[in-house]
Amino acid sequence: QVQLVESGGGLVQPGESLRLSCAASRSISGLNAMRWYRQAPGKERELVATITNGGTTDYADSVKGRFTISRDNAKKVVYLQMNSLKPEDTAVYYCNVNRFIRPTEIWGQGTLVTVSS
């Protein structure tokens, strides 16, 4: 079973940047896409960014132009570069793998991002 480990969260001030990393324990067979989700206190989990196996990216409107998803296939790592952070970006950020084979969804444990002055 593939395991995902996120890192890079922390406390930053508005306008600052963070880069989140999600490392897979081994190569992922049947990969469709890797995604970053986030869940703010009292809110539902929301999709933030997607990168497909073919490299196509997509973003939530709230983060377009500020966040960039990328990956390093050799290192089995997907990144989320977050710039111009806002207090409303405060959330636990989760890495997700979507596959064509079971299990179709694999989740990391989450990493907390807090944006506050």
C-alpha distances in whole Angstrom, upper triangle without the diagonal:
4,6,10,13,16,20,23,25,28,32,34,37,38,38,36,32,29,26,22,19,16,14,10,9,9,10,9,11,13,13,16,17,16,18,19,21,23,25,28,29,31,29,27,24,25,23,25,24,22,21,20,19,23,23,25,25,27,28,29,33,33,31,32,34,33,29,27,24,23,20,20,18,19,18,15,16,18,21,23,27,29,33,36,34,35,35,34,31,30,27,23,21,18,15,14,12,13,13,15,12,10,9,12,11,9,11,12,15,18,21,24,27,30,33,37,40
4,7,10,13,17,20,22,25,29,31,34,34,35,32,29,25,22,19,16,12,10,7,6,6,8,7,9,12,11,14,14,13,15,16,18,21,22,26,28,29,28,25,22,23,21,22,20,19,18,18,16,20,20,22,22,24,25,26,30,30,28,29,31,29,26,24,20,19,17,17,15,16,14,11,13,14,17,20,23,25,29,32,30,32,33,31,28,27,24,21,19,15,12,11,9,12,11,14,13,11,10,11,10,8,9,10,13,15,18,22,24,28,30,34,37
4,7,10,13,17,18,22,25,27,31,32,32,29,26,23,20,16,13,10,8,6,5,8,10,10,13,15,14,16,15,13,14,15,16,18,20,23,25,27,26,23,20,21,20,20,20,18,18,19,18,22,21,23,22,24,24,25,29,28,26,28,30,28,24,23,19,19,16,16,16,16,14,11,12,13,16,18,21,23,27,30,28,30,30,29,25,24,21,18,16,13,10,10,10,13,14,17,16,14,12,13,11,8,8,7,9,12,15,18,21,25,27,31,34
4,7,10,14,15,18,22,24,27,28,28,26,23,19,16,13,10,6,6,5,6,9,11,11,14,16,14,16,14,11,12,12,13,15,17,20,22,25,23,21,18,18,17,17,16,16,16,17,17,20,19,21,20,21,21,22,26,25,23,25,26,24,20,19,16,16,14,14,14,15,13,10,9,10,12,14,18,19,23,26,24,26,26,25,22,21,18,15,12,9,7,8,9,12,14,17,17,16,14,14,11,8,7,5,8,9,11,15,17,21,24,27,31
4,7,10,12,15,19,21,24,26,26,23,20,16,14,10,8,5,5,7,8,11,14,14,17,19,17,19,16,13,13,12,14,15,17,19,21,24,23,21,18,19,18,18,17,17,17,19,19,22,21,23,21,22,21,23,26,25,22,25,26,23,20,19,16,16,14,15,15,16,13,11,9,10,12,13,16,18,22,24,22,24,24,24,20,19,17,13,11,9,8,10,12,15,17,21,21,20,17,17,15,11,9,6,7,8,9,13,15,19,22,25,28
4,7,8,12,16,17,21,22,22,20,17,13,11,7,5,4,6,9,11,14,16,16,20,21,18,19,16,13,12,10,12,12,14,17,19,22,21,20,16,17,16,15,15,16,16,19,19,22,20,21,19,20,19,20,23,22,19,21,22,20,16,16,14,14,13,14,16,17,14,12,9,9,9,10,13,14,18,21,19,21,21,20,17,16,14,11,8,7,7,10,12,16,19,22,23,22,19,19,16,13,10,6,7,6,6,10,12,15,18,21,24
4,6,9,13,15,18,20,20,17,14,10,9,6,5,7,8,12,14,17,19,19,23,24,21,22,19,16,15,12,14,14,16,17,19,23,22,21,18,19,18,16,16,18,18,21,22,24,22,23,21,21,20,21,24,22,19,22,22,19,16,16,14,15,14,15,17,18,15,14,11,11,10,10,12,13,16,19,17,19,20,20,16,15,14,11,10,10,10,14,16,20,22,26,26,25,23,23,19,16,13,10,10,8,6,9,10,14,16,19,22
4,7,10,11,15,17,17,14,11,7,6,5,6,9,11,15,17,20,21,22,25,27,24,24,21,17,16,13,15,14,16,17,19,23,22,22,19,19,18,16,16,18,19,22,23,25,22,23,21,21,20,20,23,21,18,20,20,17,14,15,14,15,15,16,19,20,16,16,13,12,10,9,10,11,13,16,14,17,17,18,14,14,13,11,10,12,12,16,18,22,25,28,29,28,26,25,22,19,16,13,13,10,7,9,8,11,13,16,19
4,7,9,13,14,15,13,10,7,8,6,9,11,14,17,19,22,24,24,27,28,25,25,22,18,16,13,13,12,13,14,16,19,19,19,17,17,17,15,16,19,20,23,25,27,24,25,22,21,19,19,21,19,17,20,20,16,14,15,15,17,17,19,22,23,20,19,15,14,12,11,11,11,13,15,12,14,14,15,12,10,10,9,8,11,12,16,19,22,25,29,30,29,27,26,22,20,16,13,12,9,5,5,5,8,10,13,16
4,6,10,13,14,11,10,8,10,10,12,15,17,21,23,26,27,28,31,32,29,29,26,22,20,16,16,14,15,14,16,20,20,21,19,19,20,18,19,22,23,27,28,30,28,28,25,24,22,21,23,20,18,21,21,18,16,18,18,20,21,22,25,26,23,22,19,18,15,14,13,12,14,15,12,13,13,14,12,10,10,10,11,14,16,20,23,26,29,33,34,33,30,29,26,23,20,17,15,12,8,6,5,6,8,11,13
4,7,10,12,10,10,9,12,13,16,18,21,24,26,30,31,31,34,35,32,32,28,25,22,19,18,16,16,14,16,19,20,21,20,20,21,19,21,24,26,29,31,33,30,30,26,26,23,22,23,20,18,21,21,18,17,19,20,22,24,25,28,29,26,26,22,21,18,16,15,13,14,14,11,12,11,13,11,9,11,12,13,16,19,22,26,29,32,36,37,36,33,32,29,26,23,20,18,15,11,8,6,5,6,7,9
4,7,8,6,8,8,11,13,16,19,22,26,28,31,32,32,36,36,33,32,29,25,23,19,19,17,17,16,17,21,21,23,21,21,22,19,20,24,25,29,31,33,29,29,26,25,22,21,22,18,17,20,19,15,15,18,19,21,23,25,28,30,27,27,23,21,18,15,14,11,11,10,8,9,9,12,11,10,12,14,15,18,20,24,27,30,33,37,38,37,35,34,30,28,25,22,21,17,14,11,8,6,5,6,8
4,6,6,9,10,14,16,20,23,26,29,32,34,35,35,38,39,35,35,31,28,25,21,21,18,19,17,18,22,22,24,23,22,23,20,22,25,27,31,33,34,31,30,27,26,23,22,22,18,17,19,19,15,16,19,21,24,26,28,31,33,30,30,26,24,20,18,15,12,11,9,8,8,8,12,11,11,14,16,17,21,23,26,30,32,36,39,41,40,38,36,33,31,28,25,24,20,17,14,11,8,5,5,5
4,6,9,11,15,17,20,23,27,30,33,35,36,35,38,38,35,34,30,27,24,21,20,18,18,16,18,21,21,23,22,21,21,18,20,24,26,30,32,33,30,29,25,24,20,19,19,15,14,17,16,13,14,17,20,23,26,28,31,33,30,30,26,24,20,17,15,11,10,7,5,5,6,10,9,10,14,17,17,21,23,26,29,31,35,38,40,40,38,36,32,31,28,26,25,21,18,15,12,10,6,6,6
4,7,10,14,16,20,23,26,29,33,35,35,35,38,38,34,33,29,26,23,20,21,19,20,19,21,24,23,24,23,22,22,18,20,23,25,28,31,31,28,27,23,22,19,19,18,15,13,15,13,10,12,15,18,21,24,26,30,31,29,29,25,23,19,16,13,10,7,4,5,6,9,12,11,13,16,18,18,22,23,26,29,31,35,38,40,40,38,36,33,31,28,26,26,22,19,17,13,12,9,10,10
4,7,11,13,17,20,23,27,30,32,32,32,36,36,32,32,28,25,22,19,20,18,20,19,21,24,23,25,23,22,21,18,19,22,24,27,30,30,27,26,23,22,19,19,19,16,14,16,14,11,12,14,17,19,22,24,27,29,26,26,23,21,17,14,11,8,6,5,6,8,11,13,11,13,15,17,17,20,21,25,27,30,33,37,38,38,36,35,31,30,27,24,24,20,17,15,12,11,9,10,11
4,7,10,13,17,20,23,26,28,29,29,32,32,29,28,24,21,19,16,18,16,19,18,21,24,23,24,22,20,19,16,16,19,20,24,26,27,23,23,20,20,17,18,18,16,13,15,13,9,9,11,14,16,18,20,23,25,23,23,19,17,13,11,8,5,4,6,6,10,12,14,11,12,15,16,15,18,18,22,24,27,30,33,35,35,33,31,28,27,24,22,22,18,15,14,11,11,10,12,14
4,6,10,13,16,20,23,25,26,26,29,30,26,26,22,19,17,14,15,14,17,17,20,23,22,22,20,19,18,15,15,18,19,22,24,25,22,22,19,19,17,18,19,16,13,15,15,11,10,11,12,14,16,17,21,22,20,20,16,14,10,8,6,5,7,9,8,12,13,15,11,12,13,13,12,15,15,19,21,24,27,31,32,32,30,29,26,23,21,18,18,15,12,11,9,10,10,13,15
4,7,10,13,16,19,21,22,22,26,26,23,23,19,16,15,12,14,14,17,18,21,24,23,23,20,19,17,14,13,15,16,19,21,22,19,20,17,17,16,17,19,17,14,16,15,12,9,9,10,11,12,14,17,18,16,16,12,10,7,6,4,6,8,12,11,14,16,17,13,14,14,14,11,13,13,16,18,21,24,28,29,29,27,26,23,21,18,16,17,14,11,12,10,13,13,17,19
4,7,10,13,16,19,19,19,23,24,20,21,17,13,12,10,12,12,15,16,19,22,21,20,17,16,15,13,12,14,14,18,19,21,18,19,16,17,15,17,19,17,14,16,17,14,11,10,9,10,11,13,16,17,15,14,10,8,6,5,6,8,11,14,13,16,17,17,13,13,13,11,9,10,9,13,15,19,21,25,26,26,24,23,20,17,15,12,13,10,8,10,9,13,14,18,20
4,6,10,13,15,16,16,20,21,18,19,16,12,12,10,13,14,17,19,22,25,23,22,19,18,16,14,13,14,14,17,17,19,17,18,16,17,17,19,21,20,17,19,19,16,13,12,10,10,9,10,13,14,11,10,7,6,5,7,9,11,15,18,17,19,20,20,17,17,15,13,10,10,9,12,13,17,19,23,24,24,22,21,18,15,13,11,12,11,9,12,12,16,18,21,24
4,7,10,12,13,13,17,18,15,16,13,10,10,9,12,14,16,19,22,24,23,21,18,17,15,14,13,13,13,15,15,18,16,18,16,17,17,19,22,21,19,20,21,19,15,14,11,11,9,10,12,13,10,8,5,5,6,9,12,14,18,21,19,22,22,22,18,18,16,13,10,9,6,9,10,14,16,20,20,20,18,18,15,12,10,8,10,9,10,13,14,18,20,24,26
4,6,9,10,11,15,17,15,17,14,11,12,12,15,17,20,22,25,27,26,24,21,21,19,18,16,16,15,16,16,19,17,19,18,20,20,22,26,25,22,23,24,22,18,17,14,12,10,10,10,11,8,6,4,7,9,12,15,17,21,24,23,25,26,26,22,22,20,17,14,12,9,11,11,15,16,20,20,20,18,18,15,12,11,9,12,12,12,16,17,21,23,27,30
4,5,7,8,12,14,12,15,13,11,13,14,16,18,21,24,26,29,27,25,21,21,19,19,17,16,15,15,14,18,17,19,19,21,22,23,27,27,24,25,26,25,21,19,15,14,11,11,10,11,8,6,6,8,12,14,18,20,24,27,26,28,29,28,24,24,22,19,16,13,10,10,9,13,14,17,17,16,15,15,13,10,10,9,12,13,15,19,20,24,26,30,33
4,7,9,12,15,14,17,16,14,16,17,19,21,24,27,29,31,30,27,24,24,23,23,21,20,18,19,17,21,20,23,23,25,25,27,31,30,28,29,30,28,25,23,19,18,14,14,12,12,10,8,9,12,15,18,21,24,27,30,29,31,32,31,27,27,24,21,18,16,13,13,12,15,15,19,17,17,15,16,15,12,12,11,13,15,17,21,23,26,29,32,35
4,6,9,13,12,16,15,14,17,18,21,24,26,29,31,33,32,29,26,26,24,24,22,20,18,18,16,19,19,22,22,24,26,28,32,32,29,30,31,29,26,23,20,18,14,13,11,10,9,7,10,13,16,19,22,25,29,32,31,34,34,33,30,30,27,24,21,18,15,14,12,15,14,17,16,16,15,16,15,13,14,14,17,18,20,24,26,29,32,35,38
4,6,10,9,13,13,13,16,18,21,24,27,30,33,34,32,30,26,26,23,23,21,18,16,15,12,16,16,19,20,23,24,27,30,31,28,29,30,29,25,22,19,16,13,12,9,9,9,7,10,12,16,19,22,25,29,32,31,34,35,34,30,30,28,25,22,19,15,14,11,13,12,14,14,15,14,15,15,13,15,15,18,20,22,25,27,31,33,36,39
4,7,6,10,10,10,14,16,19,22,25,28,31,32,30,27,24,23,21,21,19,16,14,13,10,14,15,17,18,20,22,25,28,29,27,27,29,28,24,22,18,16,13,13,10,12,12,8,11,12,16,19,22,25,28,32,31,33,34,32,29,29,27,24,21,17,14,12,9,10,8,11,10,11,11,11,12,10,13,14,17,19,21,25,26,30,32,36,39
4,5,9,11,12,16,19,21,25,27,31,33,34,32,29,25,25,22,23,21,18,16,13,11,14,16,18,20,22,24,26,30,31,29,29,31,30,27,24,20,19,16,16,13,14,15,12,14,15,19,22,25,28,31,35,34,36,37,35,32,32,29,27,23,20,17,14,11,10,8,9,8,10,11,11,12,12,15,17,20,22,25,28,30,33,35,39,42
4,6,9,12,15,18,20,24,26,30,33,34,31,28,24,24,21,22,20,16,14,12,9,12,15,16,18,20,22,25,28,30,28,28,30,30,26,24,20,19,17,17,14,17,18,14,16,16,20,22,25,28,31,34,33,35,36,34,31,32,29,27,24,20,17,14,10,9,5,5,6,9,10,9,11,12,15,18,21,23,25,29,30,34,35,39,42
4,6,8,11,15,17,21,24,27,30,31,28,25,22,21,18,19,16,13,11,8,6,10,12,13,15,16,19,21,25,26,24,24,26,26,22,20,16,15,13,14,12,15,15,12,13,13,16,18,22,24,28,31,30,32,33,31,28,29,26,24,20,17,14,11,7,6,4,6,8,11,11,9,10,11,14,16,19,20,23,26,27,30,32,36,39
4,7,10,14,16,20,22,26,29,30,27,23,20,19,15,16,14,10,9,6,5,8,10,11,12,14,16,19,22,24,22,22,24,24,21,19,15,15,14,16,14,17,18,14,15,14,17,18,21,23,26,29,28,30,32,29,26,28,25,23,20,17,14,11,8,6,5,6,9,12,12,9,10,12,14,17,20,21,23,26,26,30,31,35,38
4,6,10,13,16,19,23,26,27,24,21,18,16,12,13,10,7,6,4,5,8,9,9,9,11,13,15,19,20,19,18,21,21,17,15,12,12,11,14,13,16,16,13,13,11,13,14,17,19,23,26,25,27,28,26,23,24,22,20,17,14,11,8,6,5,7,9,12,14,13,10,10,11,12,14,18,18,20,22,23,26,28,31,34
4,7,10,14,17,20,23,25,22,19,16,14,11,11,8,6,5,6,8,11,10,10,10,11,12,14,18,19,17,17,19,19,15,13,9,10,9,12,12,15,14,11,10,8,10,11,15,17,20,23,22,24,25,23,20,21,19,17,13,11,7,6,5,6,9,12,14,15,14,11,10,10,10,11,15,14,16,19,19,23,24,28,31
4,6,10,13,17,20,21,18,16,12,11,7,7,6,4,6,8,11,13,12,11,9,9,10,11,15,15,14,15,17,16,13,11,8,10,11,14,15,18,17,14,12,9,10,9,13,14,18,20,19,20,22,19,16,18,15,14,10,8,6,5,6,8,11,14,17,17,15,13,10,10,10,11,14,12,14,16,16,20,21,25,28
4,7,10,13,17,19,16,14,10,9,6,5,5,7,9,12,14,17,15,14,11,11,10,10,14,13,12,13,16,14,11,11,8,11,12,15,16,19,18,15,12,9,9,8,11,12,15,18,16,17,18,16,13,14,12,10,7,6,5,6,9,11,15,18,20,20,18,15,12,12,10,10,12,10,11,13,13,16,18,21,25
4,7,10,14,15,12,10,7,5,4,5,7,9,12,15,17,20,18,17,14,12,11,10,13,13,12,14,17,15,12,13,12,14,16,19,20,23,21,18,16,13,12,10,13,13,16,18,16,16,17,14,11,12,9,8,6,5,6,7,11,12,16,19,21,20,18,16,13,12,10,10,12,9,11,12,12,15,17,20,24
4,7,10,12,10,8,5,5,7,7,10,12,16,18,21,23,21,20,17,15,12,11,14,12,12,15,17,15,13,15,14,17,18,21,23,26,23,21,18,15,14,12,14,13,16,17,14,14,14,11,9,9,6,5,4,6,9,10,14,16,20,23,24,23,21,19,16,15,12,12,12,9,9,9,9,12,14,17,21
4,7,8,6,6,4,6,9,10,13,16,19,22,24,27,25,24,20,18,15,13,16,14,14,18,20,18,16,18,17,21,22,25,26,29,27,24,21,19,18,15,17,16,18,19,16,15,13,11,9,8,5,5,7,8,12,13,17,18,22,25,26,25,22,21,17,16,13,13,12,9,10,9,10,12,14,17,20
4,6,5,7,7,9,12,12,16,19,22,25,27,30,27,26,23,20,17,15,16,14,14,18,20,18,17,20,20,23,24,27,29,32,29,27,24,21,20,17,18,16,18,18,14,13,11,8,8,6,4,6,9,11,15,17,20,22,26,29,30,28,26,24,21,20,17,16,15,12,12,10,10,10,12,14,17
4,6,8,10,12,15,16,19,22,25,28,31,33,31,30,27,24,21,18,20,17,18,22,24,22,21,23,23,26,28,31,32,35,32,30,27,24,23,20,22,19,21,21,17,15,12,11,11,9,7,8,12,14,18,19,23,25,28,31,32,30,28,26,23,22,19,18,16,13,13,11,12,11,13,14,18
4,7,10,12,16,17,21,23,27,29,32,34,33,31,28,25,22,19,20,18,20,23,26,24,23,25,25,29,30,33,35,37,35,32,29,27,26,23,25,22,24,23,20,18,15,13,14,12,10,12,14,16,19,21,24,25,29,31,32,30,28,27,23,23,20,20,18,16,17,15,15,15,16,18,21
4,7,9,12,14,18,20,24,26,29,31,29,28,24,22,19,16,17,15,17,20,23,21,20,23,23,26,28,31,32,35,33,30,27,25,24,21,23,20,22,22,19,17,15,12,12,11,9,11,13,14,17,18,22,22,26,29,30,28,26,24,21,21,18,19,18,15,16,15,15,15,16,18,22
4,6,10,12,16,18,21,23,26,28,27,25,22,20,17,14,16,15,17,20,23,21,20,22,21,24,26,29,30,33,31,28,26,23,22,20,22,20,23,23,20,18,17,14,14,13,11,11,12,13,15,16,19,19,23,25,26,25,23,21,18,18,16,17,16,14,16,15,16,17,19,21,24
4,7,9,13,14,18,20,23,25,24,22,19,17,15,12,15,14,15,18,21,19,17,19,18,21,22,25,26,29,27,24,22,19,19,17,19,18,21,21,18,18,17,14,12,12,9,9,9,9,12,12,15,16,19,22,23,22,20,18,15,15,12,14,13,12,13,13,14,16,18,20,24
4,6,10,12,15,17,21,23,21,19,16,13,11,9,11,11,12,14,18,17,15,16,15,19,20,24,25,28,26,24,21,18,17,15,17,16,19,19,17,16,16,13,11,12,10,11,10,10,12,12,15,15,19,21,23,23,21,18,15,16,14,15,15,13,15,15,15,16,17,21,24
4,6,8,12,14,17,19,17,15,12,10,8,7,10,10,10,12,16,15,13,13,12,15,17,21,22,25,24,21,18,15,15,13,15,14,17,19,17,17,18,14,12,14,12,12,10,9,10,10,12,13,16,19,21,21,19,16,14,14,13,14,16,14,15,16,15,18,19,22,25
4,7,11,14,17,18,16,14,11,8,6,5,9,8,7,9,12,11,9,10,9,13,15,19,20,24,22,20,17,13,12,10,12,11,14,15,14,14,15,13,10,12,11,12,9,10,10,11,13,14,18,21,23,23,22,19,16,16,14,15,16,14,14,14,13,16,16,20,23
4,7,10,13,15,12,11,7,6,4,6,10,10,8,9,12,11,8,8,6,10,12,16,17,21,20,17,15,11,10,8,11,11,14,16,15,17,18,16,13,15,14,14,11,11,10,10,12,13,16,19,21,22,21,18,16,16,14,15,17,15,15,16,16,18,19,22,25
4,6,10,11,9,8,5,5,7,9,12,14,12,12,14,14,11,10,7,9,11,14,15,19,18,16,14,10,11,10,13,14,17,19,19,20,22,20,17,19,17,17,13,12,10,9,10,10,13,16,18,20,18,15,14,14,14,15,18,16,17,19,19,22,22,26,29
4,7,8,6,5,4,7,9,12,15,17,15,14,15,16,12,10,7,7,8,12,12,16,16,13,12,9,10,10,13,15,18,21,21,23,25,23,20,22,20,19,16,14,11,11,10,10,13,15,18,19,19,16,15,15,15,16,19,18,19,21,21,24,25,28,31
4,5,5,5,7,9,12,15,18,20,18,17,19,19,16,13,10,10,10,13,12,16,17,14,14,11,13,14,17,19,22,25,24,26,28,26,23,25,23,22,18,16,13,12,10,9,10,12,15,17,17,14,14,15,16,18,21,20,22,24,24,27,28,32,35
4,5,8,10,12,16,19,22,23,21,20,22,22,19,16,13,11,10,12,10,14,15,12,13,11,14,16,19,21,24,27,27,29,31,29,26,28,26,24,21,18,15,13,10,10,10,11,14,17,17,14,15,15,17,18,22,22,23,26,26,30,31,34,37
4,6,9,12,16,19,22,24,22,20,21,22,19,16,13,12,11,13,12,15,17,15,15,14,16,17,19,22,25,28,28,30,32,31,27,30,28,27,23,21,18,16,14,13,13,14,17,20,20,18,18,19,20,22,25,25,26,29,28,32,32,36,39
4,6,10,13,17,19,21,19,17,18,19,16,12,10,8,9,11,11,14,16,14,13,11,13,14,16,19,21,24,25,27,29,28,25,27,26,25,21,19,16,15,14,14,15,16,19,22,22,19,19,19,20,21,24,23,24,26,25,29,29,33,35
4,7,11,14,16,19,16,14,16,17,15,12,10,10,11,14,14,18,19,17,16,13,14,14,16,18,20,23,23,26,28,26,23,26,25,24,21,19,17,16,15,14,16,17,20,23,22,19,19,20,20,22,25,23,24,26,25,28,28,32,34
4,7,11,13,15,13,11,12,14,11,9,7,8,11,14,15,19,19,17,15,12,12,12,13,15,17,19,20,22,24,22,19,22,21,21,18,17,15,14,14,14,16,18,21,23,23,19,18,19,19,20,23,21,21,23,22,25,25,28,31
4,7,9,12,10,9,11,12,10,9,8,11,14,17,18,22,22,20,18,14,14,12,14,14,16,18,18,20,22,20,17,20,19,20,16,16,15,14,15,15,17,19,22,24,23,20,18,19,19,20,22,20,21,22,21,23,23,27,29
4,6,8,7,6,9,10,8,8,9,12,15,19,20,24,23,21,18,15,14,11,12,12,14,15,15,16,18,16,14,17,16,17,14,15,14,14,16,16,19,21,24,25,24,21,19,20,19,19,21,19,19,20,18,20,20,23,26
4,5,6,6,10,10,9,11,12,15,18,22,23,27,26,24,21,17,16,13,14,13,14,15,14,15,16,14,12,15,15,16,14,15,15,15,17,17,21,23,26,26,25,22,20,20,19,20,21,19,19,19,17,19,18,22,24
4,5,5,9,10,10,12,14,18,21,25,26,30,29,27,24,20,19,15,16,14,15,15,14,14,16,13,13,16,16,18,17,18,19,19,21,21,24,26,29,30,29,26,23,24,23,23,25,22,22,21,19,20,19,22,24
4,6,9,9,9,12,14,18,21,25,27,30,29,27,24,20,18,14,14,12,12,12,11,10,12,10,9,13,14,16,15,17,18,19,22,22,26,28,31,31,30,27,24,24,22,22,23,20,19,18,16,16,15,18,20
4,6,5,6,9,11,15,18,21,24,27,26,24,21,17,15,11,11,8,9,10,9,10,13,11,9,12,13,15,13,15,16,18,20,21,24,27,30,30,29,26,23,23,21,21,22,18,18,17,14,16,14,17,20
4,5,6,8,11,14,18,21,23,27,26,24,21,18,15,12,12,10,10,11,12,13,16,14,12,16,17,19,16,18,18,19,21,22,25,27,30,31,30,27,24,25,23,23,25,21,21,20,18,19,18,21,23
4,6,8,11,14,18,21,24,26,26,25,22,18,16,13,11,10,9,9,11,13,17,16,14,17,19,20,18,20,20,21,23,24,27,30,32,34,32,29,27,27,25,25,26,23,22,21,19,20,18,21,22
4,7,10,13,17,20,23,26,24,23,20,17,14,10,8,6,5,6,8,10,14,13,11,14,16,18,16,18,18,20,22,24,27,30,32,33,32,29,26,26,24,23,24,20,19,18,15,16,14,17,19
4,7,10,14,17,20,22,21,20,16,13,10,7,5,4,6,9,9,12,14,14,11,14,14,15,13,15,15,17,19,20,23,26,29,30,28,25,23,22,20,19,21,17,16,16,14,15,14,18,20
4,7,10,13,16,19,18,17,14,11,8,6,5,7,9,12,12,15,18,17,14,17,17,17,14,15,14,16,17,19,22,24,27,28,27,24,22,21,20,19,21,18,17,18,16,18,18,21,23
4,7,11,13,16,15,14,11,7,6,5,6,9,12,15,15,18,20,19,15,18,17,17,13,13,11,13,14,15,18,21,23,24,23,21,19,18,17,16,18,16,16,17,16,19,19,23,25
4,7,10,13,12,11,9,6,5,7,8,11,14,18,18,21,23,22,19,21,20,19,15,15,12,14,14,16,18,21,23,24,23,21,19,18,17,17,19,18,17,19,19,22,22,26,28
4,6,9,9,7,6,4,6,9,11,14,17,21,21,24,26,25,21,23,22,20,16,15,12,13,13,15,16,19,21,22,21,20,18,17,17,16,19,18,18,20,20,23,24,28,30
4,6,5,6,5,6,8,12,13,17,20,23,23,27,29,28,24,26,24,23,19,18,15,16,15,17,18,21,22,23,22,21,20,18,18,17,20,20,19,22,22,26,27,30,33
4,5,5,7,8,11,14,17,20,23,27,27,30,32,31,27,28,27,24,21,19,15,15,14,16,16,18,19,21,20,19,19,17,18,18,21,21,21,25,25,28,30,33,36
4,6,8,11,13,17,19,22,25,29,29,32,34,33,29,30,29,26,23,21,18,18,17,19,19,21,22,23,23,22,22,20,20,19,22,23,23,26,26,30,31,35,37
4,5,9,11,15,17,20,23,27,26,30,31,31,27,28,26,24,20,19,16,17,15,18,19,22,22,23,22,22,20,18,18,17,19,19,20,23,23,27,29,32,34
4,7,10,14,16,20,23,26,26,29,30,29,26,26,24,22,18,16,13,13,12,15,15,18,18,19,18,18,17,14,15,14,17,17,18,21,22,26,28,31,34
4,7,10,13,16,19,23,22,25,26,26,22,23,21,19,15,14,10,12,11,15,16,19,20,21,19,19,17,14,14,12,15,15,15,18,19,22,24,28,30
4,7,10,13,16,20,19,22,24,23,19,20,18,16,13,12,8,10,10,13,15,19,20,21,19,18,16,14,13,12,15,14,14,17,17,20,22,25,28
4,6,10,13,16,16,19,21,20,16,17,16,15,12,11,9,12,13,16,18,22,23,24,22,21,18,16,15,13,15,13,13,15,14,18,19,22,25
4,6,10,13,12,15,17,17,13,14,14,13,10,11,10,12,14,17,20,23,25,25,24,22,19,17,15,14,16,13,12,13,12,15,16,19,22
4,7,10,10,14,16,16,13,15,15,15,12,14,13,16,18,20,23,27,29,29,27,25,23,21,19,17,19,16,14,14,12,15,15,18,20
4,7,7,10,13,13,9,12,13,14,11,14,14,17,20,22,25,28,30,31,29,27,24,23,20,18,19,16,14,13,10,12,11,15,17
4,5,9,12,13,11,13,15,17,15,18,18,21,23,25,29,32,34,34,33,30,28,26,24,22,23,19,17,16,12,13,11,14,16
4,7,10,11,10,12,15,17,16,20,21,23,26,28,31,35,37,37,35,33,30,29,26,25,25,21,18,17,13,13,10,12,13
4,7,8,6,9,12,14,14,17,19,22,25,27,30,33,35,35,33,31,28,27,24,22,22,18,16,14,10,9,7,9,11
4,5,5,8,11,14,14,18,20,23,26,28,32,35,37,36,34,32,29,28,25,23,23,19,17,14,11,9,6,8,10
4,5,6,9,13,14,18,21,23,27,29,32,36,37,37,34,32,29,28,25,23,22,18,16,13,10,7,5,6,8
4,5,8,12,13,16,19,21,25,26,30,33,35,34,32,30,27,26,23,22,21,17,16,13,10,9,8,9,12
4,6,9,10,13,16,18,22,23,27,30,32,32,29,27,24,23,20,19,18,14,13,10,8,7,7,10,13
4,7,9,13,16,18,22,24,28,31,33,32,29,28,24,23,19,18,16,13,11,8,5,5,5,8,12
4,6,9,13,15,19,21,25,28,29,28,26,24,21,19,16,14,13,10,8,6,6,7,9,12,15
4,7,10,13,17,19,23,26,27,25,23,22,18,16,13,11,9,6,5,4,6,8,11,14,18
4,7,10,14,16,20,23,24,23,21,19,16,14,11,9,9,5,5,6,7,10,13,16,20
4,6,10,13,16,20,21,20,17,16,12,10,7,6,7,4,7,9,11,14,17,20,24
4,7,10,13,17,18,17,15,14,10,8,6,5,8,7,9,12,13,17,19,23,26
4,7,10,13,14,14,12,10,7,6,5,6,10,10,12,15,17,20,22,26,29
4,6,10,11,11,10,8,6,5,7,9,12,13,16,19,20,24,26,29,33
4,7,9,9,9,5,5,7,9,12,16,16,19,22,23,26,28,32,35
4,5,7,7,5,6,8,12,15,18,19,22,25,26,30,32,36,39
4,7,8,6,9,12,15,18,22,23,26,29,30,33,35,39,42
4,6,6,9,11,15,18,21,23,26,29,31,35,37,40,44
3,5,8,10,13,16,19,21,25,28,30,34,36,39,43
4,6,7,11,14,16,19,22,25,28,31,34,37,41
4,7,10,14,17,18,22,25,26,30,32,35,39
4,7,10,13,15,18,21,23,26,28,32,35
4,7,10,12,15,19,21,24,27,30,34
4,7,8,12,15,17,21,23,27,30
4,6,9,12,15,18,21,24,28
4,7,10,13,16,20,23,26
4,7,10,13,16,19,23
4,7,10,13,16,19
4,6,10,13,16
4,7,10,13
4,6,10
4,7
4
